């Protein structure tokens, strides 16, 4: 759960900073959101669906078609080069 807390904390802080909130306001927001999550879901097992991969895969293929190197694409998407190759191979459209 500490990893989830870190993800929530980072996402909230990034969004709040982008909106121009003061550091004290950001701290209060993060604490309030986490308290609400604990009150509502504390002690429960929660499944969070993975984000759809179609858009990610299309972006990977577009980057590759645009001439980017596999290593660079892999780093940007936090995937292995092997996985990038698999995604490209699975999403290639045959030439007309």
VMD Tcl script that builds the backbone (N, CA, C; Angstrom):
set m [mol new atoms 288]
animate dup $m
set s [atomselect $m all]
$s set {name element resname resid chain x y z} {
  {N N UNK 1 A 0.827 -1.195 0.000}
  {CA C UNK 1 A 0.000 0.000 0.000}
  {C C UNK 1 A 0.868 1.255 0.000}
  {N N UNK 2 A 2.084 1.146 0.519}
  {CA C UNK 2 A 2.939 2.326 0.536}
  {C C UNK 2 A 3.264 2.790 -0.880}
  {N N UNK 3 A 3.338 1.846 -1.837}
  {CA C UNK 3 A 3.591 2.232 -3.216}
  {C C UNK 3 A 2.397 3.012 -3.769}
  {N N UNK 4 A 1.197 2.553 -3.480}
  {CA C UNK 4 A 0.004 3.267 -3.912}
  {C C UNK 4 A -0.031 4.664 -3.307}
  {N N UNK 5 A 0.331 4.748 -2.044}
  {CA C UNK 5 A 0.349 6.055 -1.385}
  {C C UNK 5 A 1.333 6.991 -2.089}
  {N N UNK 6 A 2.481 6.466 -2.480}
  {CA C UNK 6 A 3.485 7.261 -3.177}
  {C C UNK 6 A 2.949 7.751 -4.524}
  {N N UNK 7 A 2.261 6.873 -5.248}
  {CA C UNK 7 A 1.697 7.247 -6.549}
  {C C UNK 7 A 0.649 8.344 -6.383}
  {N N UNK 8 A -0.233 8.167 -5.401}
  {CA C UNK 8 A -1.272 9.165 -5.150}
  {C C UNK 8 A -0.644 10.487 -4.725}
  {N N UNK 9 A 0.309 10.412 -3.822}
  {CA C UNK 9 A 0.984 11.613 -3.327}
  {C C UNK 9 A 1.630 12.382 -4.481}
  {N N UNK 10 A 2.371 11.690 -5.319}
  {CA C UNK 10 A 3.066 12.329 -6.439}
  {C C UNK 10 A 2.075 12.939 -7.428}
  {N N UNK 11 A 1.031 12.196 -7.755}
  {CA C UNK 11 A 0.040 12.697 -8.714}
  {C C UNK 11 A -0.667 13.943 -8.176}
  {N N UNK 12 A -1.057 13.900 -6.909}
  {CA C UNK 12 A -1.733 15.057 -6.317}
  {C C UNK 12 A -0.820 16.270 -6.259}
  {N N UNK 13 A 0.413 16.052 -5.821}
  {CA C UNK 13 A 1.348 17.168 -5.705}
  {C C UNK 13 A 1.643 17.792 -7.072}
  {N N UNK 14 A 1.818 16.960 -8.079}
  {CA C UNK 14 A 2.096 17.464 -9.429}
  {C C UNK 14 A 0.919 18.289 -9.946}
  {N N UNK 15 A -0.281 17.767 -9.782}
  {CA C UNK 15 A -1.469 18.485 -10.252}
  {C C UNK 15 A -1.684 19.776 -9.464}
  {N N UNK 16 A -1.491 19.708 -8.155}
  {CA C UNK 16 A -1.706 20.890 -7.317}
  {C C UNK 16 A -0.675 21.972 -7.618}
  {N N UNK 17 A 0.572 21.584 -7.831}
  {CA C UNK 17 A 1.612 22.564 -8.183}
  {C C UNK 17 A 1.291 23.213 -9.518}
  {N N UNK 18 A 0.792 22.428 -10.464}
  {CA C UNK 18 A 0.433 22.971 -11.776}
  {C C UNK 18 A -0.696 23.990 -11.666}
  {N N UNK 19 A -1.525 23.845 -10.638}
  {CA C UNK 19 A -2.627 24.778 -10.420}
  {C C UNK 19 A -2.215 25.968 -9.562}
  {N N UNK 20 A -0.954 25.964 -9.112}
  {CA C UNK 20 A -0.438 27.093 -8.369}
  {C C UNK 20 A -0.745 27.093 -6.880}
  {N N UNK 21 A -1.077 25.956 -6.312}
  {CA C UNK 21 A -1.347 25.892 -4.878}
  {C C UNK 21 A -0.058 26.088 -4.087}
  {N N UNK 22 A -0.188 26.684 -2.933}
  {CA C UNK 22 A 0.953 26.895 -2.032}
  {C C UNK 22 A 1.329 25.562 -1.398}
  {N N UNK 23 A 2.593 25.400 -1.000}
  {CA C UNK 23 A 3.036 24.132 -0.398}
  {C C UNK 23 A 2.166 23.669 0.772}
  {N N UNK 24 A 1.715 24.605 1.624}
  {CA C UNK 24 A 0.871 24.207 2.761}
  {C C UNK 24 A -0.474 23.675 2.275}
  {N N UNK 25 A -1.001 24.285 1.216}
  {CA C UNK 25 A -2.275 23.828 0.662}
  {C C UNK 25 A -2.122 22.437 0.051}
  {N N UNK 26 A -0.993 22.216 -0.597}
  {CA C UNK 26 A -0.734 20.917 -1.208}
  {C C UNK 26 A -0.649 19.846 -0.125}
  {N N UNK 27 A 0.075 20.135 0.946}
  {CA C UNK 27 A 0.196 19.176 2.048}
  {C C UNK 27 A -1.174 18.849 2.630}
  {N N UNK 28 A -2.007 19.872 2.815}
  {CA C UNK 28 A -3.351 19.663 3.363}
  {C C UNK 28 A -4.210 18.836 2.410}
  {N N UNK 29 A -4.100 19.106 1.117}
  {CA C UNK 29 A -4.854 18.358 0.117}
  {C C UNK 29 A -4.466 16.886 0.129}
  {N N UNK 30 A -3.162 16.614 0.102}
  {CA C UNK 30 A -2.682 15.233 0.101}
  {C C UNK 30 A -3.164 14.507 1.359}
  {N N UNK 31 A -3.066 15.151 2.509}
  {CA C UNK 31 A -3.499 14.534 3.765}
  {C C UNK 31 A -5.002 14.252 3.746}
  {N N UNK 32 A -5.790 15.194 3.228}
  {CA C UNK 32 A -7.244 15.026 3.188}
  {C C UNK 32 A -7.650 13.897 2.248}
  {N N UNK 33 A -7.010 13.826 1.089}
  {CA C UNK 33 A -7.340 12.766 0.128}
  {C C UNK 33 A -6.974 11.410 0.713}
  {N N UNK 34 A -5.794 11.310 1.307}
  {CA C UNK 34 A -5.384 10.031 1.869}
  {C C UNK 34 A -6.301 9.627 3.027}
  {N N UNK 35 A -6.716 10.578 3.850}
  {CA C UNK 35 A -7.638 10.276 4.950}
  {C C UNK 35 A -8.975 9.765 4.405}
  {N N UNK 36 A -9.453 10.366 3.328}
  {CA C UNK 36 A -10.715 9.927 2.717}
  {C C UNK 36 A -10.584 8.513 2.152}
  {N N UNK 37 A -9.461 8.223 1.525}
  {CA C UNK 37 A -9.233 6.876 0.974}
  {C C UNK 37 A -9.196 5.855 2.112}
  {N N UNK 38 A -8.466 6.178 3.176}
  {CA C UNK 38 A -8.390 5.260 4.313}
  {C C UNK 38 A -9.765 5.052 4.951}
  {N N UNK 39 A -10.548 6.117 5.087}
  {CA C UNK 39 A -11.870 6.007 5.703}
  {C C UNK 39 A -12.805 5.142 4.862}
  {N N UNK 40 A -12.725 5.297 3.555}
  {CA C UNK 40 A -13.638 4.574 2.655}
  {C C UNK 40 A -13.147 3.168 2.341}
  {N N UNK 41 A -11.846 2.987 2.154}
  {CA C UNK 41 A -11.318 1.713 1.658}
  {C C UNK 41 A -10.363 1.010 2.617}
  {N N UNK 42 A -10.102 1.597 3.766}
  {CA C UNK 42 A -9.147 1.024 4.702}
  {C C UNK 42 A -9.455 -0.425 5.020}
  {N N UNK 43 A -8.466 -1.299 4.884}
  {CA C UNK 43 A -8.621 -2.710 5.189}
  {C C UNK 43 A -9.192 -3.536 4.057}
  {N N UNK 44 A -9.618 -2.904 2.973}
  {CA C UNK 44 A -10.171 -3.643 1.836}
  {C C UNK 44 A -9.099 -3.884 0.786}
  {N N UNK 45 A -9.297 -4.912 0.005}
  {CA C UNK 45 A -8.449 -5.151 -1.150}
  {C C UNK 45 A -9.100 -4.443 -2.328}
  {N N UNK 46 A -8.325 -3.642 -3.020}
  {CA C UNK 46 A -8.855 -2.854 -4.122}
  {C C UNK 46 A -8.102 -3.238 -5.392}
  {N N UNK 47 A -8.847 -3.537 -6.448}
  {CA C UNK 47 A -8.236 -3.840 -7.737}
  {C C UNK 47 A -8.368 -2.613 -8.625}
  {N N UNK 48 A -7.257 -2.183 -9.175}
  {CA C UNK 48 A -7.260 -1.036 -10.076}
  {C C UNK 48 A -6.894 -1.550 -11.466}
  {N N UNK 49 A -7.811 -1.382 -12.386}
  {CA C UNK 49 A -7.587 -1.859 -13.750}
  {C C UNK 49 A -6.404 -1.138 -14.385}
  {N N UNK 50 A -5.653 -1.865 -15.177}
  {CA C UNK 50 A -4.567 -1.251 -15.938}
  {C C UNK 50 A -5.166 -0.341 -17.006}
  {N N UNK 51 A -4.440 0.696 -17.334}
  {CA C UNK 51 A -4.886 1.605 -18.389}
  {C C UNK 51 A -4.905 0.849 -19.721}
  {N N UNK 52 A -5.830 1.201 -20.596}
  {CA C UNK 52 A -5.857 0.555 -21.920}
  {C C UNK 52 A -4.521 0.756 -22.635}
  {N N UNK 53 A -4.064 -0.293 -23.275}
  {CA C UNK 53 A -2.747 -0.245 -23.895}
  {C C UNK 53 A -2.793 0.125 -25.380}
  {N N UNK 54 A -3.973 0.203 -25.957}
  {CA C UNK 54 A -4.080 0.492 -27.389}
  {C C UNK 54 A -3.453 1.834 -27.748}
  {N N UNK 55 A -3.751 2.856 -26.941}
  {CA C UNK 55 A -3.177 4.177 -27.230}
  {C C UNK 55 A -1.666 4.165 -27.047}
  {N N UNK 56 A -1.206 3.525 -25.961}
  {CA C UNK 56 A 0.237 3.431 -25.717}
  {C C UNK 56 A 0.915 2.710 -26.875}
  {N N UNK 57 A 0.339 1.590 -27.294}
  {CA C UNK 57 A 0.945 0.819 -28.372}
  {C C UNK 57 A 0.966 1.602 -29.681}
  {N N UNK 58 A -0.095 2.339 -29.952}
  {CA C UNK 58 A -0.130 3.169 -31.171}
  {C C UNK 58 A 0.956 4.237 -31.112}
  {N N UNK 59 A 1.173 4.811 -29.931}
  {CA C UNK 59 A 2.225 5.821 -29.772}
  {C C UNK 59 A 3.608 5.204 -29.968}
  {N N UNK 60 A 3.779 3.983 -29.507}
  {CA C UNK 60 A 5.059 3.285 -29.684}
  {C C UNK 60 A 5.324 3.039 -31.159}
  {N N UNK 61 A 4.322 2.536 -31.867}
  {CA C UNK 61 A 4.481 2.266 -33.304}
  {C C UNK 61 A 4.734 3.568 -34.064}
  {N N UNK 62 A 4.020 4.621 -33.708}
  {CA C UNK 62 A 4.221 5.917 -34.372}
  {C C UNK 62 A 5.632 6.440 -34.129}
  {N N UNK 63 A 6.133 6.279 -32.923}
  {CA C UNK 63 A 7.502 6.723 -32.610}
  {C C UNK 63 A 8.506 5.936 -33.441}
  {N N UNK 64 A 8.285 4.637 -33.567}
  {CA C UNK 64 A 9.192 3.789 -34.351}
  {C C UNK 64 A 9.131 4.167 -35.833}
  {N N UNK 65 A 7.921 4.379 -36.339}
  {CA C UNK 65 A 7.771 4.787 -37.746}
  {C C UNK 65 A 8.371 6.162 -37.987}
  {N N UNK 66 A 8.395 6.968 -36.931}
  {CA C UNK 66 A 8.991 8.298 -37.035}
  {C C UNK 66 A 10.510 8.283 -36.978}
  {N N UNK 67 A 11.090 7.106 -36.852}
  {CA C UNK 67 A 12.537 6.988 -36.910}
  {C C UNK 67 A 13.254 6.950 -35.567}
  {N N UNK 68 A 12.512 6.862 -34.477}
  {CA C UNK 68 A 13.165 6.817 -33.171}
  {C C UNK 68 A 13.764 5.445 -32.932}
  {N N UNK 69 A 14.830 5.402 -32.178}
  {CA C UNK 69 A 15.516 4.157 -31.857}
  {C C UNK 69 A 14.736 3.357 -30.821}
  {N N UNK 70 A 14.832 2.024 -30.916}
  {CA C UNK 70 A 14.127 1.156 -29.977}
  {C C UNK 70 A 14.506 1.446 -28.537}
  {N N UNK 71 A 15.791 1.655 -28.285}
  {CA C UNK 71 A 16.253 1.918 -26.911}
  {C C UNK 71 A 15.612 3.186 -26.356}
  {N N UNK 72 A 15.490 4.184 -27.190}
  {CA C UNK 72 A 14.890 5.447 -26.762}
  {C C UNK 72 A 13.393 5.267 -26.464}
  {N N UNK 73 A 12.711 4.541 -27.338}
  {CA C UNK 73 A 11.282 4.285 -27.136}
  {C C UNK 73 A 11.083 3.462 -25.864}
  {N N UNK 74 A 11.902 2.439 -25.693}
  {CA C UNK 74 A 11.805 1.583 -24.502}
  {C C UNK 74 A 11.981 2.405 -23.231}
  {N N UNK 75 A 12.941 3.292 -23.235}
  {CA C UNK 75 A 13.195 4.135 -22.061}
  {C C UNK 75 A 12.009 5.058 -21.792}
  {N N UNK 76 A 11.471 5.659 -22.841}
  {CA C UNK 76 A 10.352 6.590 -22.685}
  {C C UNK 76 A 9.088 5.917 -22.144}
  {N N UNK 77 A 8.888 4.650 -22.522}
  {CA C UNK 77 A 7.678 3.942 -22.100}
  {C C UNK 77 A 7.940 2.960 -20.955}
  {N N UNK 78 A 9.151 2.964 -20.450}
  {CA C UNK 78 A 9.532 2.097 -19.330}
  {C C UNK 78 A 9.249 0.622 -19.641}
  {N N UNK 79 A 9.663 0.212 -20.846}
  {CA C UNK 79 A 9.516 -1.164 -21.300}
  {C C UNK 79 A 10.864 -1.659 -21.820}
  {N N UNK 80 A 10.992 -2.958 -21.967}
  {CA C UNK 80 A 12.229 -3.507 -22.536}
  {C C UNK 80 A 12.197 -3.350 -24.058}
  {N N UNK 81 A 13.375 -3.390 -24.657}
  {CA C UNK 81 A 13.434 -3.319 -26.125}
  {C C UNK 81 A 12.726 -4.522 -26.736}
  {N N UNK 82 A 12.822 -5.667 -26.076}
  {CA C UNK 82 A 12.145 -6.868 -26.553}
  {C C UNK 82 A 10.632 -6.652 -26.603}
  {N N UNK 83 A 10.085 -6.031 -25.566}
  {CA C UNK 83 A 8.643 -5.766 -25.537}
  {C C UNK 83 A 8.259 -4.745 -26.609}
  {N N UNK 84 A 9.116 -3.762 -26.849}
  {CA C UNK 84 A 8.852 -2.779 -27.907}
  {C C UNK 84 A 8.785 -3.488 -29.257}
  {N N UNK 85 A 9.721 -4.407 -29.502}
  {CA C UNK 85 A 9.713 -5.166 -30.765}
  {C C UNK 85 A 8.415 -5.965 -30.907}
  {N N UNK 86 A 7.961 -6.603 -29.813}
  {CA C UNK 86 A 6.720 -7.374 -29.847}
  {C C UNK 86 A 5.529 -6.482 -30.189}
  {N N UNK 87 A 5.474 -5.317 -29.590}
  {CA C UNK 87 A 4.364 -4.387 -29.833}
  {C C UNK 87 A 4.376 -3.925 -31.286}
  {N N UNK 88 A 5.551 -3.597 -31.790}
  {CA C UNK 88 A 5.664 -3.154 -33.185}
  {C C UNK 88 A 5.232 -4.275 -34.133}
  {N N UNK 89 A 5.707 -5.484 -33.875}
  {CA C UNK 89 A 5.362 -6.625 -34.738}
  {C C UNK 89 A 3.859 -6.905 -34.712}
  {N N UNK 90 A 3.245 -6.801 -33.552}
  {CA C UNK 90 A 1.810 -7.085 -33.427}
  {C C UNK 90 A 0.938 -5.991 -34.026}
  {N N UNK 91 A 1.482 -4.793 -34.190}
  {CA C UNK 91 A 0.686 -3.669 -34.666}
  {C C UNK 91 A 1.054 -3.201 -36.068}
  {N N UNK 92 A 1.895 -3.949 -36.732}
  {CA C UNK 92 A 2.230 -3.607 -38.120}
  {C C UNK 92 A 1.043 -3.924 -39.004}
  {N N UNK 93 A 0.754 -3.006 -39.900}
  {CA C UNK 93 A -0.309 -3.245 -40.863}
  {C C UNK 93 A 0.341 -3.665 -42.174}
  {N N UNK 94 A -0.188 -4.695 -42.806}
  {CA C UNK 94 A 0.424 -5.105 -44.074}
  {C C UNK 94 A 0.309 -3.995 -45.120}
  {N N UNK 95 A 1.353 -3.906 -45.931}
  {CA C UNK 95 A 1.365 -2.884 -47.000}
  {C C UNK 95 A 0.284 -3.213 -48.010}
  {N N UNK 96 A -0.443 -2.187 -48.509}
  {CA C UNK 96 A -1.528 -2.439 -49.494}
  {C C UNK 96 A -0.982 -2.855 -50.832}
}
mol reanalyze $m
mol bondsrecalc $m
mol representation Tube
mol addrep $m
